[in-house]
Amino acid sequence: MTMTTKDGAGTPGEPQPDEPRAGRLGAYWAGVTAVVGMEMRQRMRSRGWYVMLAIWFVIIALVTWLTWWSWSSQSSFQAGGPDGNHAGPGSLIFEIVMAFVLLFGLLVAPAFSANAVNGDRAAGTLAIMQVTLLRPGQILWGKFLASWIAGLAFLVVSTPFLLFGILQGGLGAGHILVALLMLAIELGVVCALGVGISALANRPLFSIVVTYLVVAALSVGTLIAFGLGAMVSHGTVMANQTFYKGGYSAITPEDLGPDGQAARPTPPAGITDQNADYACYGPLREYQSVRTDRVAWILAMNPFVVVADSIPYSPRPGSDYSPTGAFETISQGARVAQAGPAATYPCADGKVTPAYLTPKTPLWPLGLGLQLLLAGGVLALGWRALRTPAGKLPKGTRVA
Amino acid sequence: MRKRGRAPARQGEVLELMESEVFNGLAAVGVSRSFGDVHAVVSMDLQAPAGEVTALIGPNGAGKTTLLLMLASLLAPDAGTVRIMGIDPSRNPAAARAKIGWMPDTLGVWEALTAREILSAMGRFYQLPKAAIPARVIELLALVNLSDLADQKARVLSRGQQQRLSLARALIHDPQVLLLDEPASGLDPGSRVALRQILRGLAAAGKAVVVSSHVLAELDEIADRAVFVNAGRTVLAQTVQQAATQGRRYSISALDAQVLEAALARLGVPFRAGTGRRESVSVEVGGETQASALLCDLMVEGVEVCSFAPASGALEETYMSMDVEQR
């Protein structure tokens, strides 16, 4: 070992801001990228990550193949061949693959985000970062971005299958871009939750479990809460009588009149509104109804609802158009809940309700907003826990 | 008893310190910190002037690490003040941190990264100019003798090598104040000598160096002064010079032990049998002058003295004479 402590030419005396051109924001960002770079380097070197990616790839491939296989066997059974007037399986494969990607993403994201901070604390490396010029926000942002990027790798691995779904037909590029973007954002929300919780909790195992519980609360708990909430949120709706006109196909020969005309039931008087199927008539009265619109915000927080609702669907012509795809069905269901009885109860306010709700006020911005609020709140609490010099410490915490 | 006796003097030092606005180095006055019911640090004073190595000595659980965490700006003290080159780390952590290099007792290495990558990342965390980082990293790797292992993952480094890497990490931004928590533990003798040289070199370059350690014999050579702590309190602060001149035990052995014992009895020097492997006696001596006088007397008495040396290091002597209680 040689003695070279005397300040040499290259020795930096005082730490200076990175570059003169970089402003305060630039310097802040430089710190964040330094943390991201370091985190990514470590993640890229862990074998577990690649194993997880490989398992992921295989599972998604399996799901895609099974979907395609079941569709093709079904369509050949029905139409005697994959031609005919069937829409391609594109929408089906794409949606199922996407649902799985979201599901697995929600399952995997906590695993590589929820030990980001307290794992470092356990290894004794967190304090070493805290004692540098890094600010707590830079550490937190860096760790969040690194775990998000790691999560996006899973999305990238699954793109071949999403592309396969697209190539099978029927979907626009915008459709797919929106879906991928929303999947990425949902992964980001879970990663933010995980990193924030890991800054708050002492032990990695605990924070990972808590993050899983939060994810479960978002994807399953919201459904239960919505259901229970709807049961207790009774309300009334003003509506009048409904008169179903009946379809010609349902008319039996007995109903035919002597002149061969269908003896159609005579419409009642005082029709306020009508469409091909039914008419509304009579005075408005109060009816008991479930006010789902009051608890729809709970449903909106569901990641599946957010993704499904954000995808733009173009309703095909025809008043009786009903949604075809799985995601579109979810979206419609959520919007029905959001609209509440005022829009969905037959003849509410004396008006005919449309079978298909056109996206006037989409639900997903509310849901995503609530999710971001939650994730942001947890991150803010995590930021508080990372501030140094540390004042109060949670019990059992060792700084280093 | 000792503490009460010394209290006025310390009070005087404290006042002096508060008066001089900027103390060149590191100063902690009346610092305390508790975790729940545990009073880790009750009231500690520490001054580490620039250009000197200050040893922080105390039994396990005395509060050394907690004090260092407060000095390193990671923990906020409940009471008392910390000044790093006149900067209050609670008020202006960024300015204080630019001047602090901290080496924790837990190694805390990023195992998947190489030594070079770790040091480069630290350089970026300290906002060093990007262009200067690679050269600085090479310089530090050479300093701690890890140049050959620069591109090995930290995982494969031995404990002592990781310790050296940790030291290099603390030095990356050329800090004015160095806080080293047990830097010598796990080091082989060669590395200890090298560490000693590095620390003396840093002190010579005008840095304030604080070292906590148990290896007391080592500290005699490294430290200029020592602060003894026990049960969360500063018990004593002395320079090594003072420690060396205080009364201490000397171990003497002669070719004929009986002749030696007879001579000591004639001279009226109380002695007792030594604790070492060799047949020796140990005597209490007032200081170095008295020691050399005793050696002369023994020569005059015709004792064939073959070894005459302090029984223990100067700081160890002080440490052992304190009533340390371990927690």
Chai-1 contact restraints between the chains, C-beta under 6 A:
chainA,res_idxA,chainB,res_idxB,connection_type,confidence,min_distance_angstrom,max_distance_angstrom,comment,restraint_id
A,M1,B,N145,contact,1.0,0.0,6.0,A-B,restraint_1
A,M1,B,A194,contact,1.0,0.0,6.0,A-B,restraint_2
A,M3,B,Q197,contact,1.0,0.0,6.0,A-B,restraint_3
A,M3,B,G201,contact,1.0,0.0,6.0,A-B,restraint_4
A,T4,B,L143,contact,1.0,0.0,6.0,A-B,restraint_5
A,T5,B,G201,contact,1.0,0.0,6.0,A-B,restraint_6
A,T5,B,L202,contact,1.0,0.0,6.0,A-B,restraint_7
A,T5,B,A205,contact,1.0,0.0,6.0,A-B,restraint_8
A,G10,B,A132,contact,1.0,0.0,6.0,A-B,restraint_9
A,G10,B,A135,contact,1.0,0.0,6.0,A-B,restraint_10
A,G10,B,R136,contact,1.0,0.0,6.0,A-B,restraint_11
A,T11,B,D174,contact,1.0,0.0,6.0,A-B,restraint_12
A,P12,B,L128,contact,1.0,0.0,6.0,A-B,restraint_13
A,P12,B,A132,contact,1.0,0.0,6.0,A-B,restraint_14
A,P15,B,A98,contact,1.0,0.0,6.0,A-B,restraint_15
A,P15,B,Y126,contact,1.0,0.0,6.0,A-B,restraint_16
A,P15,B,Q127,contact,1.0,0.0,6.0,A-B,restraint_17
A,P15,B,L128,contact,1.0,0.0,6.0,A-B,restraint_18
A,P15,B,H173,contact,1.0,0.0,6.0,A-B,restraint_19
A,D18,B,Q127,contact,1.0,0.0,6.0,A-B,restraint_20
A,A34,B,R124,contact,1.0,0.0,6.0,A-B,restraint_21
A,A34,B,F125,contact,1.0,0.0,6.0,A-B,restraint_22
A,M38,B,A121,contact,1.0,0.0,6.0,A-B,restraint_23
A,Q42,B,A112,contact,1.0,0.0,6.0,A-B,restraint_24
A,R45,B,A112,contact,1.0,0.0,6.0,A-B,restraint_25
A,G124,B,T106,contact,1.0,0.0,6.0,A-B,restraint_26
A,G124,B,G108,contact,1.0,0.0,6.0,A-B,restraint_27
A,T125,B,G108,contact,1.0,0.0,6.0,A-B,restraint_28
A,T125,B,W110,contact,1.0,0.0,6.0,A-B,restraint_29
A,A127,B,L74,contact,1.0,0.0,6.0,A-B,restraint_30
A,I128,B,G108,contact,1.0,0.0,6.0,A-B,restraint_31
A,V131,B,A72,contact,1.0,0.0,6.0,A-B,restraint_32
A,V131,B,L74,contact,1.0,0.0,6.0,A-B,restraint_33
A,V131,B,W102,contact,1.0,0.0,6.0,A-B,restraint_34
A,T132,B,F125,contact,1.0,0.0,6.0,A-B,restraint_35
A,T132,B,Y126,contact,1.0,0.0,6.0,A-B,restraint_36
A,L133,B,A94,contact,1.0,0.0,6.0,A-B,restraint_37
A,L133,B,R97,contact,1.0,0.0,6.0,A-B,restraint_38
A,L133,B,Y126,contact,1.0,0.0,6.0,A-B,restraint_39
A,L133,B,Q127,contact,1.0,0.0,6.0,A-B,restraint_40
A,L134,B,F125,contact,1.0,0.0,6.0,A-B,restraint_41
A,T388,B,L74,contact,1.0,0.0,6.0,A-B,restraint_42
A,P389,B,S73,contact,1.0,0.0,6.0,A-B,restraint_43
A,P389,B,L75,contact,1.0,0.0,6.0,A-B,restraint_44
A,P389,B,A76,contact,1.0,0.0,6.0,A-B,restraint_45
A,P389,B,S90,contact,1.0,0.0,6.0,A-B,restraint_46
A,A390,B,L75,contact,1.0,0.0,6.0,A-B,restraint_47
A,G391,B,A76,contact,1.0,0.0,6.0,A-B,restraint_48
A,V399,B,L69,contact,1.0,0.0,6.0,A-B,restraint_49
A,V399,B,L74,contact,1.0,0.0,6.0,A-B,restraint_50
A,V399,B,L75,contact,1.0,0.0,6.0,A-B,restraint_51
A,A400,B,P104,contact,1.0,0.0,6.0,A-B,restraint_52
A,A400,B,T106,contact,1.0,0.0,6.0,A-B,restraint_53
